[in-house]
Amino acid sequence: MSNRQKGAVPRPAHANDLNAVRDTAFALLARGVGDRRHPFHTPTLASIGLDGAPRARTLVLRGFDASARLLRLHSDRRSEKFAELTRDPRCALHFYDPAGQVQIRLEGIASLHSEDVVAEAAWAASRPFSRMCYAIEPAPGTMVAEPPAAPQDEAAGRPHFGVVLLHAHSLEWLWLASDGHRRARLEWLPGAEHATWLVP
């Protein structure tokens, strides 16, 4: 007998309602921005390497605009991922919450910002510790004989600071439950939103 039949745990709205799937997914993304301890705070960004091979790394989710389906992340402009997204802006973000047993996969197009109002606002809102990360020398990924010294001047990081804005055009939701998993896909087409259930 399932938990639902026993009456122990009521099924959440997103178990049977595609609108609730979208709303719950967006709420989790918003929480990932504000709650540094939530697993959605550090998603995995996947991009296409300069050699055509897949690349993935963990970043910090810095902002989310639900109405525009826009996610903000920061990057060193000297990094491989910045070069990869410059060449091919197609990318994906993967989120997983082990406690909630929810996986979200977002696909979209990245726009890069460094010397504009978007980057300036993001830099101004960044913590001093975060700014210091971009002041590291030499550039990230450079082979060195020994670990480099910690940077001392946060202002030196500004020329290397960049913002990645991911405009999502699709979202896949997977929720694991003992009495029935749920998987859904949301797509935003020109002028319309399309949502459908998928077999988990």
Phi and psi restraints in degrees (value plus and minus 20) as a CYANA .aco file:
   2 SER   PHI     -96.2   -56.2
   2 SER   PSI     144.9   184.9
   3 ASN   PHI     -80.4   -40.4
   3 ASN   PSI     -55.2   -15.2
   4 ARG   PHI     -85.9   -45.9
   4 ARG   PSI     -61.8   -21.8
   5 GLN   PHI     -85.3   -45.3
   5 GLN   PSI     -55.6   -15.6
   6 LYS   PHI     -92.5   -52.5
   6 LYS   PSI     -39.5     0.5
   7 GLY   PHI      62.4   102.4
   7 GLY   PSI      -6.4    33.6
   8 ALA   PHI     -96.1   -56.1
   8 ALA   PSI     -64.6   -24.6
   9 VAL   PHI    -151.1  -111.1
   9 VAL   PSI      92.1   132.1
  10 PRO   PHI     -88.0   -48.0
  10 PRO   PSI     125.4   165.4
  11 ARG   PHI     -91.6   -51.6
  11 ARG   PSI     114.9   154.9
  12 PRO   PHI     -89.8   -49.8
  12 PRO   PSI     142.6   182.6
  13 ALA   PHI     -78.7   -38.7
  13 ALA   PSI     -56.2   -16.2
  14 HIS   PHI     -90.2   -50.2
  14 HIS   PSI     -24.8    15.2
  15 ALA   PHI     -89.2   -49.2
  15 ALA   PSI     -46.2    -6.2
  16 ASN   PHI    -158.2  -118.2
  16 ASN   PSI      -9.3    30.7
  17 ASP   PHI    -155.3  -115.3
  17 ASP   PSI      94.4   134.4
  18 LEU   PHI     -86.1   -46.1
  18 LEU   PSI     -52.8   -12.8
  19 ASN   PHI     -84.6   -44.6
  19 ASN   PSI     -57.7   -17.7
  20 ALA   PHI     -88.6   -48.6
  20 ALA   PSI     -52.5   -12.5
  21 VAL   PHI     -78.9   -38.9
  21 VAL   PSI     -70.4   -30.4
  22 ARG   PHI     -79.9   -39.9
  22 ARG   PSI     -68.2   -28.2
  23 ASP   PHI     -84.0   -44.0
  23 ASP   PSI     -60.0   -20.0
  24 THR   PHI     -89.0   -49.0
  24 THR   PSI     -60.9   -20.9
  25 ALA   PHI     -81.6   -41.6
  25 ALA   PSI     -65.0   -25.0
  26 PHE   PHI     -85.7   -45.7
  26 PHE   PSI     -55.7   -15.7
  27 ALA   PHI     -85.4   -45.4
  27 ALA   PSI     -58.6   -18.6
  28 LEU   PHI     -87.1   -47.1
  28 LEU   PSI     -60.0   -20.0
  29 LEU   PHI     -84.0   -44.0
  29 LEU   PSI     -61.6   -21.6
  30 ALA   PHI     -83.5   -43.5
  30 ALA   PSI     -59.7   -19.7
  31 ARG   PHI     -84.8   -44.8
  31 ARG   PSI     -56.0   -16.0
  32 GLY   PHI     -80.5   -40.5
  32 GLY   PSI     -49.7    -9.7
  33 VAL   PHI     -91.2   -51.2
  33 VAL   PSI     -66.9   -26.9
  34 GLY   PHI    -108.3   -68.3
  34 GLY   PSI     -41.4    -1.4
  35 ASP   PHI    -130.8   -90.8
  35 ASP   PSI      82.7   122.7
  36 ARG   PHI     -86.9   -46.9
  36 ARG   PSI     -36.4     3.6
  37 ARG   PHI    -112.7   -72.7
  37 ARG   PSI     -28.8    11.2
  38 HIS   PHI    -100.3   -60.3
  38 HIS   PSI     120.1   160.1
  39 PRO   PHI     -80.9   -40.9
  39 PRO   PSI     -42.9    -2.9
  40 PHE   PHI     -93.4   -53.4
  40 PHE   PSI     -25.8    14.2
  41 HIS   PHI     -91.2   -51.2
  41 HIS   PSI     -43.9    -3.9
  42 THR   PHI    -148.7  -108.7
  42 THR   PSI      58.6    98.6
  43 PRO   PHI     -97.3   -57.3
  43 PRO   PSI     149.5   189.5
  44 THR   PHI    -121.5   -81.5
  44 THR   PSI     106.3   146.3
  45 LEU   PHI    -116.7   -76.7
  45 LEU   PSI     107.3   147.3
  46 ALA   PHI    -131.2   -91.2
  46 ALA   PSI     113.9   153.9
  47 SER   PHI    -158.6  -118.6
  47 SER   PSI     157.2   197.2
  48 ILE   PHI    -121.1   -81.1
  48 ILE   PSI      97.7   137.7
  49 GLY   PHI     -83.2   -43.2
  49 GLY   PSI     142.2   182.2
  50 LEU   PHI     -83.3   -43.3
  50 LEU   PSI     -41.7    -1.7
  51 ASP   PHI    -114.2   -74.2
  51 ASP   PSI     -14.3    25.7
  52 GLY   PHI      69.4   109.4
  52 GLY   PSI     -26.0    14.0
  53 ALA   PHI    -105.6   -65.6
  53 ALA   PSI     135.0   175.0
  54 PRO   PHI     -90.8   -50.8
  54 PRO   PSI     128.9   168.9
  55 ARG   PHI    -153.6  -113.6
  55 ARG   PSI     123.9   163.9
  56 ALA   PHI    -164.9  -124.9
  56 ALA   PSI     123.5   163.5
  57 ARG   PHI    -178.3  -138.3
  57 ARG   PSI     139.8   179.8
  58 THR   PHI    -110.0   -70.0
  58 THR   PSI     113.7   153.7
  59 LEU   PHI    -147.5  -107.5
  59 LEU   PSI     156.2   196.2
  60 VAL   PHI    -123.8   -83.8
  60 VAL   PSI     110.9   150.9
  61 LEU   PHI     -98.2   -58.2
  61 LEU   PSI      95.7   135.7
  62 ARG   PHI    -119.8   -79.8
  62 ARG   PSI     -43.2    -3.2
  63 GLY   PHI    -181.9  -141.9
  63 GLY   PSI     133.4   173.4
  64 PHE   PHI    -168.9  -128.9
  64 PHE   PSI     103.7   143.7
  65 ASP   PHI    -131.9   -91.9
  65 ASP   PSI      83.6   123.6
  66 ALA   PHI     -83.8   -43.8
  66 ALA   PSI     -60.2   -20.2
  67 SER   PHI     -84.3   -44.3
  67 SER   PSI     -52.1   -12.1
  68 ALA   PHI    -120.9   -80.9
  68 ALA   PSI     -24.4    15.6
  69 ARG   PHI      32.8    72.8
  69 ARG   PSI      28.5    68.5
  70 LEU   PHI    -136.8   -96.8
  70 LEU   PSI     105.0   145.0
  71 LEU   PHI    -134.0   -94.0
  71 LEU   PSI     119.2   159.2
  72 ARG   PHI    -135.0   -95.0
  72 ARG   PSI     111.5   151.5
  73 LEU   PHI    -153.5  -113.5
  73 LEU   PSI     140.2   180.2
  74 HIS   PHI    -134.1   -94.1
  74 HIS   PSI     133.2   173.2
  75 SER   PHI    -174.6  -134.6
  75 SER   PSI     130.9   170.9
  76 ASP   PHI     -93.6   -53.6
  76 ASP   PSI     108.4   148.4
  77 ARG   PHI     -84.6   -44.6
  77 ARG   PSI     -38.6     1.4
  78 ARG   PHI    -106.4   -66.4
  78 ARG   PSI     -25.4    14.6
  79 SER   PHI     -95.3   -55.3
  79 SER   PSI     141.7   181.7
  80 GLU   PHI     -83.7   -43.7
  80 GLU   PSI     -58.1   -18.1
  81 LYS   PHI     -84.6   -44.6
  81 LYS   PSI     -54.5   -14.5
  82 PHE   PHI     -86.4   -46.4
  82 PHE   PSI     -61.1   -21.1
  83 ALA   PHI     -86.3   -46.3
  83 ALA   PSI     -59.2   -19.2
  84 GLU   PHI     -83.0   -43.0
  84 GLU   PSI     -64.8   -24.8
  85 LEU   PHI     -93.5   -53.5
  85 LEU   PSI     -44.7    -4.7
  86 THR   PHI     -86.8   -46.8
  86 THR   PSI     -60.8   -20.8
  87 ARG   PHI     -95.1   -55.1
  87 ARG   PSI     -63.5   -23.5
  88 ASP   PHI    -161.9  -121.9
  88 ASP   PSI      85.7   125.7
  89 PRO   PHI     -97.1   -57.1
  89 PRO   PSI     -21.3    18.7
  90 ARG   PHI     -89.4   -49.4
  90 ARG   PSI     112.8   152.8
  91 CYS   PHI    -178.4  -138.4
  91 CYS   PSI     154.7   194.7
  92 ALA   PHI    -163.6  -123.6
  92 ALA   PSI     133.4   173.4
  93 LEU   PHI    -141.3  -101.3
  93 LEU   PSI     116.3   156.3
  94 HIS   PHI    -137.8   -97.8
  94 HIS   PSI     109.9   149.9
  95 PHE   PHI    -144.5  -104.5
  95 PHE   PSI     122.9   162.9
  96 TYR   PHI    -165.9  -125.9
  96 TYR   PSI     109.7   149.7
  97 ASP   PHI    -130.8   -90.8
  97 ASP   PSI      83.1   123.1
  98 PRO   PHI     -85.3   -45.3
  98 PRO   PSI     -52.6   -12.6
  99 ALA   PHI     -89.6   -49.6
  99 ALA   PSI     -64.4   -24.4
 100 GLY   PHI    -104.5   -64.5
 100 GLY   PSI     -29.9    10.1
 101 GLN   PHI      34.2    74.2
 101 GLN   PSI      28.4    68.4
 102 VAL   PHI    -142.7  -102.7
 102 VAL   PSI     110.5   150.5
 103 GLN   PHI    -136.6   -96.6
 103 GLN   PSI     116.3   156.3
 104 ILE   PHI    -147.0  -107.0
 104 ILE   PSI     112.4   152.4
 105 ARG   PHI    -140.9  -100.9
 105 ARG   PSI     102.3   142.3
 106 LEU   PHI    -131.4   -91.4
 106 LEU   PSI     117.8   157.8
 107 GLU   PHI    -142.7  -102.7
 107 GLU   PSI     124.7   164.7
 108 GLY   PHI    -194.6  -154.6
 108 GLY   PSI    -184.4  -144.4
 109 ILE   PHI    -138.1   -98.1
 109 ILE   PSI     112.1   152.1
 110 ALA   PHI    -114.1   -74.1
 110 ALA   PSI     123.1   163.1
 111 SER   PHI    -138.8   -98.8
 111 SER   PSI     120.9   160.9
 112 LEU   PHI    -129.5   -89.5
 112 LEU   PSI     120.2   160.2
 113 HIS   PHI    -156.0  -116.0
 113 HIS   PSI     115.0   155.0
 114 SER   PHI    -160.2  -120.2
 114 SER   PSI     -66.5   -26.5
 115 GLU   PHI    -137.7   -97.7
 115 GLU   PSI      36.6    76.6
 116 ASP   PHI    -166.7  -126.7
 116 ASP   PSI    -196.0  -156.0
 117 VAL   PHI     -87.9   -47.9
 117 VAL   PSI     -49.7    -9.7
 118 VAL   PHI     -83.7   -43.7
 118 VAL   PSI     -69.5   -29.5
 119 ALA   PHI     -87.6   -47.6
 119 ALA   PSI     -58.9   -18.9
 120 GLU   PHI     -84.1   -44.1
 120 GLU   PSI     -61.7   -21.7
 121 ALA   PHI     -86.7   -46.7
 121 ALA   PSI     -60.3   -20.3
 122 ALA   PHI     -86.7   -46.7
 122 ALA   PSI     -60.4   -20.4
 123 TRP   PHI     -84.0   -44.0
 123 TRP   PSI     -64.0   -24.0
 124 ALA   PHI     -82.4   -42.4
 124 ALA   PSI     -51.7   -11.7
 125 ALA   PHI    -106.7   -66.7
 125 ALA   PSI     -27.0    13.0
 126 SER   PHI     -97.6   -57.6
 126 SER   PSI     130.0   170.0
 127 ARG   PHI     -94.3   -54.3
 127 ARG   PSI     132.6   172.6
 128 PRO   PHI     -75.0   -35.0
 128 PRO   PSI     -59.2   -19.2
 129 PHE   PHI     -82.4   -42.4
 129 PHE   PSI     -61.2   -21.2
 130 SER   PHI     -87.3   -47.3
 130 SER   PSI     -59.6   -19.6
 131 ARG   PHI     -81.7   -41.7
 131 ARG   PSI     -55.8   -15.8
 132 MET   PHI     -82.2   -42.2
 132 MET   PSI     -48.9    -8.9
 133 CYS   PHI     -79.6   -39.6
 133 CYS   PSI     -51.3   -11.3
 134 TYR   PHI    -105.6   -65.6
 134 TYR   PSI     -24.8    15.2
 135 ALA   PHI    -111.8   -71.8
 135 ALA   PSI     -20.0    20.0
 136 ILE   PHI     -81.4   -41.4
 136 ILE   PSI     121.7   161.7
 137 GLU   PHI    -152.3  -112.3
 137 GLU   PSI     121.3   161.3
 138 PRO   PHI     -94.2   -54.2
 138 PRO   PSI    -185.8  -145.8
 139 ALA   PHI     -84.0   -44.0
 139 ALA   PSI     130.7   170.7
 140 PRO   PHI     -73.9   -33.9
 140 PRO   PSI     117.9   157.9
 141 GLY   PHI      69.8   109.8
 141 GLY   PSI     -26.7    13.3
 142 THR   PHI     -90.6   -50.6
 142 THR   PSI     115.6   155.6
 143 MET   PHI     -94.4   -54.4
 143 MET   PSI     110.4   150.4
 144 VAL   PHI    -154.1  -114.1
 144 VAL   PSI     137.9   177.9
 145 ALA   PHI     -94.2   -54.2
 145 ALA   PSI     -48.0    -8.0
 146 GLU   PHI    -172.1  -132.1
 146 GLU   PSI     139.7   179.7
 147 PRO   PHI     -76.5   -36.5
 147 PRO   PSI     118.3   158.3
 148 PRO   PHI     -92.0   -52.0
 148 PRO   PSI     138.0   178.0
 149 ALA   PHI     -88.6   -48.6
 149 ALA   PSI     130.5   170.5
 150 ALA   PHI     -87.3   -47.3
 150 ALA   PSI     116.9   156.9
 151 PRO   PHI     -86.5   -46.5
 151 PRO   PSI     134.9   174.9
 152 GLN   PHI    -137.1   -97.1
 152 GLN   PSI     -38.5     1.5
 153 ASP   PHI    -138.6   -98.6
 153 ASP   PSI      85.7   125.7
 154 GLU   PHI     -84.0   -44.0
 154 GLU   PSI     -50.1   -10.1
 155 ALA   PHI     -83.2   -43.2
 155 ALA   PSI     -45.7    -5.7
 156 ALA   PHI     -88.6   -48.6
 156 ALA   PSI     -34.3     5.7
 157 GLY   PHI    -102.9   -62.9
 157 GLY   PSI     -38.5     1.5
 158 ARG   PHI     -78.5   -38.5
 158 ARG   PSI     -61.6   -21.6
 159 PRO   PHI     -84.3   -44.3
 159 PRO   PSI     -39.4     0.6
 160 HIS   PHI    -118.7   -78.7
 160 HIS   PSI     -24.1    15.9
 161 PHE   PHI    -102.8   -62.8
 161 PHE   PSI     113.8   153.8
 162 GLY   PHI    -159.0  -119.0
 162 GLY   PSI     138.8   178.8
 163 VAL   PHI    -139.1   -99.1
 163 VAL   PSI     114.7   154.7
 164 VAL   PHI    -129.3   -89.3
 164 VAL   PSI      99.0   139.0
 165 LEU   PHI    -125.9   -85.9
 165 LEU   PSI      98.5   138.5
 166 LEU   PHI    -121.0   -81.0
 166 LEU   PSI      97.1   137.1
 167 HIS   PHI    -114.0   -74.0
 167 HIS   PSI      87.9   127.9
 168 ALA   PHI     -98.3   -58.3
 168 ALA   PSI     112.6   152.6
 169 HIS   PHI    -131.6   -91.6
 169 HIS   PSI     -28.0    12.0
 170 SER   PHI    -173.5  -133.5
 170 SER   PSI     133.5   173.5
 171 LEU   PHI    -161.5  -121.5
 171 LEU   PSI     109.2   149.2
 172 GLU   PHI    -131.9   -91.9
 172 GLU   PSI     112.9   152.9
 173 TRP   PHI    -136.5   -96.5
 173 TRP   PSI     111.0   151.0
 174 LEU   PHI    -151.3  -111.3
 174 LEU   PSI     101.9   141.9
 175 TRP   PHI    -139.9   -99.9
 175 TRP   PSI     103.3   143.3
 176 LEU   PHI    -114.5   -74.5
 176 LEU   PSI     106.4   146.4
 177 ALA   PHI    -163.1  -123.1
 177 ALA   PSI     122.5   162.5
 178 SER   PHI     -83.3   -43.3
 178 SER   PSI     -48.4    -8.4
 179 ASP   PHI    -126.1   -86.1
 179 ASP   PSI       7.8    47.8
 180 GLY   PHI     113.1   153.1
 180 GLY   PSI      89.3   129.3
 181 HIS   PHI     -89.1   -49.1
 181 HIS   PSI     141.0   181.0
 182 ARG   PHI    -152.8  -112.8
 182 ARG   PSI     115.2   155.2
 183 ARG   PHI    -156.2  -116.2
 183 ARG   PSI     115.3   155.3
 184 ALA   PHI    -162.2  -122.2
 184 ALA   PSI     136.7   176.7
 185 ARG   PHI    -149.0  -109.0
 185 ARG   PSI     111.3   151.3
 186 LEU   PHI    -134.5   -94.5
 186 LEU   PSI     114.0   154.0
 187 GLU   PHI    -150.3  -110.3
 187 GLU   PSI     119.4   159.4
 188 TRP   PHI    -130.8   -90.8
 188 TRP   PSI      84.7   124.7
 189 LEU   PHI    -114.3   -74.3
 189 LEU   PSI     145.0   185.0
 190 PRO   PHI     -73.4   -33.4
 190 PRO   PSI      92.5   132.5
 191 GLY   PHI      58.9    98.9
 191 GLY   PSI     -14.0    26.0
 192 ALA   PHI    -175.1  -135.1
 192 ALA   PSI     135.2   175.2
 193 GLU   PHI    -134.3   -94.3
 193 GLU   PSI     114.7   154.7
 194 HIS   PHI    -141.5  -101.5
 194 HIS   PSI     110.4   150.4
 195 ALA   PHI    -150.8  -110.8
 195 ALA   PSI     121.7   161.7
 196 THR   PHI    -171.7  -131.7
 196 THR   PSI     131.6   171.6
 197 TRP   PHI     -99.8   -59.8
 197 TRP   PSI     129.2   169.2
 198 LEU   PHI    -144.5  -104.5
 198 LEU   PSI     134.5   174.5
 199 VAL   PHI     -88.7   -48.7
 199 VAL   PSI     107.5   147.5
